[in-house]
Amino acid sequence: MDSWTELKLAVPAEQVDSASAIAQMTVPYGIYIEDYSHLEEEVKEIAHIDLIDEELLSRVRDQAVIHIYISPEESPAEAVSYLKDQLPAAGIAFTLETGSIREEDWANEWKKFYHPLRVGKRLLVCPSWEECSAADGIVKVTLDPGMAFGTGTHETTRLCMTLLEEYVTPSSQILDVGCGSGILAVTALLLGAQRAVGVDIDELAVKVAEENARRNGVADRLSLICGDLTEKVEGVYDIICANIVADVIIRMSKDIRSFMKQGTVLLCSGIIEPREQEIMDALSGCGLTHLKTLREKGWVAAAFILR
C-alpha cells in the first residue's frame, strides 16, 4: 500500500490560528495541531492537577506544529505550494518538513496526478508534458506549475478561471495579486485580455509564471513583479484577481480601490464558506458592489464591481 505524506508546518504559537486556517484549506479531512504554549493553564483547567509529565514540559512553548496528511491519491505539491504562497502573504514565519517525499522531487511528482482538465465552459488546462488537442472554441492553457501554486485542479483556481471567462473583454487590463504559477493571468490573456500584471511574494513563483507565459505565447503582454501584494503595483485595472486567503483579502481591501476605476471588477477566491460574510462585509465596506458568487466543495469565489 502506498504511504501517506506528512507535512510538518512549524509556526509561531501566537499565529497558529491563522496558520491552521490556511493549512486546513489544503486537505478535506482535517489537520493535527501541536501547541503547548498554554500547557500549564489548560492542564489545571481541564484536569485540575499541577503535576505534568516532564516530557510534555520540555516541549517548545513559543512554536506550534501543524501536521497535514496527504493521501496517496493526491500530490503533496499542491498543498506545499499553497502553503509557501499564502503563509508569507499572511505575514506568518514558518518552516516546513515533509516525510516520504523530498522537496526537489515534488515538481516531478505532479506528473503522476496532473492531467488535462476542462474548466468552465471553454477552458482546457493541459500539462506541458502531455499532448492536448482542443476543439474549436476551446481555449487551451498549457501549464507546468513546478513548485508554484495554481494548476487548475484546486477549487479556488477553477472558480476564479470560470469568473474570468465571464468578465474578460478584448480591452481588459488585468492585475493578478498572488499570481503563483501565473495560471489566472495567462488564462485572461488567452481569453483575449489586452495586458496583465502578475505579482507574487515568491521569486520562484514569478519565474514559473514567466515560463508559463512563454509557453502560451503571451509573455509580451504579461509583466511580473516580485513583491508583497500591491506594494509595488502602479496604475488602475479593469479586472483584479485575488486568489488568496480571506485574511489577506480583508487586509488588501483597505487600499484596493486605488487600483480600481468605475467599472473595475474584483474577483476574489481562496475563501472558505465560514469566512464568506467577512469578505462581503469588508468589500462592501470599501464601496464595492457584489455581483456574483460561485461555490464548490466548501470554497467560495465572488465578483465585485466599483460602480
C-alpha positions as CSV (number, residue, x, y, z in Angstrom):
1,M,0.0,0.0,0.0
2,D,1.3,3.5,-0.9
3,S,2.1,5.6,2.1
4,W,0.6,9.0,3.0
5,T,2.8,12.1,3.0
6,E,3.1,14.0,6.3
7,L,3.8,17.8,6.2
8,K,5.0,19.4,9.4
9,L,4.4,23.1,9.4
10,A,6.1,24.9,12.3
11,V,4.8,28.5,13.1
12,P,5.0,30.9,16.0
13,A,2.4,29.9,18.6
14,E,0.7,33.2,18.6
15,Q,-0.1,32.8,14.8
16,V,-1.3,29.2,15.0
17,D,-4.9,30.1,14.4
18,S,-4.3,32.0,11.2
19,A,-1.8,29.4,10.0
20,S,-4.1,26.5,10.8
21,A,-6.9,28.2,8.8
22,I,-4.6,28.3,5.8
23,A,-3.4,24.7,6.4
24,Q,-7.0,23.5,6.6
25,M,-7.5,24.7,3.1
26,T,-5.1,22.1,1.7
27,V,-6.9,19.0,2.8
28,P,-10.6,18.0,3.2
29,Y,-10.1,15.6,6.1
30,G,-8.6,17.7,8.9
31,I,-5.2,18.6,10.4
32,Y,-3.5,17.9,13.8
33,I,-2.0,20.7,15.8
34,E,0.7,20.5,18.5
35,D,0.5,23.7,20.6
36,Y,2.0,23.7,24.1
37,S,2.0,27.4,24.7
38,H,-0.7,27.3,27.3
39,L,0.1,23.9,28.7
40,E,0.1,24.7,32.4
41,E,-3.1,26.7,32.3
42,E,-5.0,24.1,30.3
43,V,-4.0,21.2,32.4
44,K,-5.1,23.0,35.6
45,E,-8.4,24.0,34.0
46,I,-9.2,20.6,32.4
47,A,-7.6,18.1,34.7
48,H,-7.4,20.2,37.9
49,I,-3.9,18.9,38.6
50,D,-0.5,20.6,38.9
51,L,1.7,17.6,38.1
52,I,2.6,17.5,34.4
53,D,4.8,14.9,32.7
54,E,8.4,16.1,32.2
55,E,8.4,15.1,28.5
56,L,5.4,17.4,28.0
57,L,7.0,20.2,30.0
58,S,10.1,20.0,27.7
59,R,8.1,20.8,24.6
60,V,8.8,24.1,22.8
61,R,6.3,26.7,24.0
62,D,6.7,29.5,21.6
63,Q,6.1,27.4,18.5
64,A,3.2,25.3,17.2
65,V,3.5,22.4,14.8
66,I,0.6,21.7,12.3
67,H,0.6,18.2,10.9
68,I,-1.0,17.8,7.4
69,Y,-1.5,14.4,5.9
70,I,-1.8,13.9,2.1
71,S,-3.4,10.7,0.8
72,P,-1.5,8.5,-1.7
73,E,-4.0,9.5,-4.4
74,E,-3.1,13.2,-4.1
75,S,0.0,15.1,-4.9
76,P,1.6,16.9,-1.9
77,A,3.0,19.6,-4.2
78,E,-0.4,21.4,-4.4
79,A,-0.5,21.7,-0.6
80,V,3.2,22.7,-0.3
81,S,3.0,25.4,-3.0
82,Y,-0.3,26.7,-1.5
83,L,1.4,27.0,1.9
84,K,4.5,28.6,0.5
85,D,2.4,31.1,-1.3
86,Q,-0.2,32.0,1.3
87,L,1.8,31.9,4.6
88,P,4.2,34.7,3.6
89,A,1.3,36.7,2.2
90,A,-0.3,36.5,5.6
91,G,2.9,37.6,7.4
92,I,3.4,34.2,9.0
93,A,7.0,32.9,9.5
94,F,7.3,29.1,9.1
95,T,9.4,26.1,8.4
96,L,8.1,23.1,6.5
97,E,9.2,19.5,6.7
98,T,8.0,16.5,4.7
99,G,8.1,12.8,5.3
100,S,8.4,10.3,2.4
101,I,8.9,12.8,-0.5
102,R,11.9,15.1,-1.0
103,E,11.2,18.7,-1.9
104,E,13.3,18.5,-5.0
105,D,11.1,15.6,-6.3
106,W,7.7,17.4,-5.8
107,A,7.7,19.1,-9.2
108,N,8.1,15.7,-10.9
109,E,5.5,14.2,-8.6
110,W,2.9,16.4,-10.4
111,K,3.2,14.2,-13.5
112,K,1.5,11.3,-11.6
113,F,-1.5,13.4,-10.7
114,Y,-1.9,16.2,-13.2
115,H,-3.7,15.5,-16.4
116,P,-5.7,17.6,-18.9
117,L,-8.6,19.3,-17.2
118,R,-11.7,21.1,-18.5
119,V,-12.6,24.3,-16.6
120,G,-15.7,26.4,-17.0
121,K,-17.4,26.5,-20.4
122,R,-14.4,26.8,-22.8
123,L,-11.1,26.3,-21.0
124,L,-8.8,23.3,-21.2
125,V,-5.7,23.2,-18.9
126,C,-3.0,21.0,-20.3
127,P,0.2,19.9,-18.6
128,S,3.2,20.9,-20.7
129,W,4.4,17.3,-20.8
130,E,1.2,16.0,-22.4
131,E,-0.2,16.3,-25.9
132,C,-3.6,18.1,-25.8
133,S,-5.9,18.8,-28.7
134,A,-8.5,21.5,-28.2
135,A,-11.8,21.5,-30.1
136,D,-12.9,24.6,-31.9
137,G,-13.9,27.3,-29.5
138,I,-11.9,25.8,-26.6
139,V,-9.1,27.9,-25.1
140,K,-6.0,25.7,-24.2
141,V,-3.9,26.8,-21.3
142,T,-0.5,24.9,-21.3
143,L,1.0,24.8,-17.8
144,D,3.9,23.5,-15.8
145,P,3.3,24.5,-12.2
146,G,6.7,23.4,-10.9
147,M,6.8,24.5,-7.3
148,A,4.3,27.3,-7.7
149,F,0.6,27.3,-6.7
150,G,-2.0,27.2,-9.4
151,T,-2.7,24.2,-11.6
152,G,-6.5,24.4,-12.2
153,T,-7.0,21.3,-10.1
154,H,-7.8,23.3,-6.9
155,E,-11.4,24.5,-6.5
156,T,-10.2,28.1,-5.8
157,T,-8.3,28.3,-9.1
158,R,-11.1,26.7,-11.1
159,L,-13.7,29.1,-9.7
160,C,-11.6,32.1,-10.5
161,M,-10.9,30.9,-14.0
162,T,-14.7,30.4,-14.5
163,L,-15.3,34.0,-13.5
164,L,-12.6,35.2,-15.8
165,E,-14.4,33.6,-18.7
166,E,-17.4,35.8,-17.9
167,Y,-15.7,39.2,-17.4
168,V,-12.6,39.3,-19.7
169,T,-13.0,41.6,-22.7
170,P,-10.5,42.4,-25.5
171,S,-9.7,45.7,-23.8
172,S,-9.2,44.3,-20.3
173,Q,-6.2,45.3,-18.3
174,I,-5.6,42.5,-15.6
175,L,-4.0,42.6,-12.2
176,D,-3.4,39.2,-10.7
177,V,-2.4,39.5,-7.0
178,G,-0.6,36.4,-5.7
179,C,-0.2,35.0,-9.2
180,G,1.6,31.8,-8.3
181,S,2.1,29.8,-11.5
182,G,0.6,32.6,-13.5
183,I,-2.4,30.5,-14.5
184,L,-5.0,33.3,-14.0
185,A,-3.0,36.0,-15.8
186,V,-2.2,33.6,-18.6
187,T,-5.8,32.4,-18.9
188,A,-7.0,36.0,-19.0
189,L,-4.6,36.8,-21.8
190,L,-5.6,33.7,-23.8
191,L,-9.2,34.7,-23.3
192,G,-8.3,38.0,-25.1
193,A,-7.3,40.4,-22.4
194,Q,-5.1,43.2,-23.7
195,R,-2.4,43.2,-20.9
196,A,-1.8,41.6,-17.5
197,V,0.3,42.3,-14.5
198,G,1.1,39.4,-12.1
199,V,2.6,39.9,-8.6
200,D,3.8,37.3,-6.1
201,I,5.9,37.5,-3.0
202,D,7.8,34.3,-4.0
203,E,10.6,34.8,-6.5
204,L,10.2,31.2,-7.7
205,A,6.5,31.8,-8.5
206,V,7.4,34.8,-10.6
207,K,9.9,32.7,-12.5
208,V,7.4,29.9,-13.1
209,A,4.8,32.4,-14.2
210,E,7.2,33.9,-16.7
211,E,7.9,30.5,-18.1
212,N,4.2,29.6,-18.4
213,A,3.6,32.9,-20.2
214,R,6.2,32.0,-22.7
215,R,4.7,28.5,-23.2
216,N,1.4,30.1,-24.1
217,G,2.8,32.8,-26.3
218,V,1.6,35.7,-24.1
219,A,4.9,36.8,-22.5
220,D,5.0,40.0,-24.4
221,R,1.7,41.0,-22.7
222,L,2.5,40.0,-19.2
223,S,4.5,42.0,-16.7
224,L,5.6,40.3,-13.5
225,I,6.5,41.8,-10.1
226,C,8.1,40.2,-7.1
227,G,6.6,41.9,-4.1
228,D,4.1,41.8,-1.2
229,L,0.5,42.1,-2.5
230,T,0.1,45.5,-4.2
231,E,3.0,47.4,-2.6
232,K,4.9,47.6,-5.9
233,V,1.9,47.9,-8.2
234,E,1.0,51.0,-10.1
235,G,-1.9,52.0,-12.3
236,V,-5.6,51.0,-12.5
237,Y,-7.1,47.9,-14.0
238,D,-10.3,46.6,-15.5
239,I,-10.1,43.2,-13.6
240,I,-8.3,42.4,-10.4
241,C,-7.8,38.7,-9.4
242,A,-7.1,37.8,-5.8
243,N,-7.0,34.0,-5.4
244,I,-5.6,34.3,-1.8
245,V,-6.9,33.6,1.7
246,A,-9.7,35.5,3.4
247,D,-7.4,37.3,5.9
248,V,-5.2,38.7,3.1
249,I,-8.2,39.7,1.0
250,I,-9.5,41.7,4.0
251,R,-6.1,43.3,4.6
252,M,-5.9,44.1,0.9
253,S,-9.4,45.6,0.8
254,K,-8.1,48.7,2.7
255,D,-6.3,50.1,-0.4
256,I,-7.6,48.0,-3.3
257,R,-9.7,50.9,-4.6
258,S,-6.6,52.9,-5.5
259,F,-6.1,50.3,-8.3
260,M,-9.7,50.5,-9.5
261,K,-11.8,52.8,-11.6
262,Q,-15.5,52.9,-12.3
263,G,-16.5,49.5,-13.7
264,T,-13.4,47.6,-12.4
265,V,-14.3,44.1,-11.4
266,L,-12.6,42.4,-8.4
267,L,-12.5,38.6,-8.5
268,C,-11.9,37.0,-5.1
269,S,-11.2,33.4,-4.4
270,G,-9.5,31.2,-1.9
271,I,-12.4,31.8,0.6
272,I,-13.8,29.0,2.7
273,E,-17.6,29.3,3.3
274,P,-17.4,30.2,7.0
275,R,-15.4,33.3,6.1
276,E,-17.7,34.4,3.2
277,Q,-19.6,37.0,5.2
278,E,-16.4,38.6,6.4
279,I,-15.3,39.1,2.8
280,M,-18.7,40.5,1.9
281,D,-18.6,43.0,4.8
282,A,-15.0,44.1,4.1
283,L,-15.5,44.7,0.4
284,S,-18.9,46.3,0.7
285,G,-17.4,48.5,3.4
286,C,-14.9,49.9,1.0
287,G,-17.6,50.8,-1.6
288,L,-17.7,47.7,-3.8
289,T,-20.9,46.1,-5.0
290,H,-21.4,42.3,-5.1
291,L,-22.1,40.9,-8.5
292,K,-21.9,37.1,-8.3
293,T,-20.8,34.1,-6.2
294,L,-19.6,30.7,-7.3
295,R,-19.3,27.7,-4.9
296,E,-17.6,24.3,-5.0
297,K,-16.9,21.9,-2.1
298,G,-16.9,24.5,0.6
299,W,-15.0,27.1,-1.3
300,V,-16.3,30.4,-2.5
301,A,-15.3,32.8,-5.3
302,A,-17.1,36.1,-5.7
303,A,-17.1,39.0,-8.1
304,F,-17.4,42.6,-7.0
305,I,-17.6,45.9,-9.0
306,L,-16.7,49.5,-8.3
307,R,-19.7,51.5,-9.6
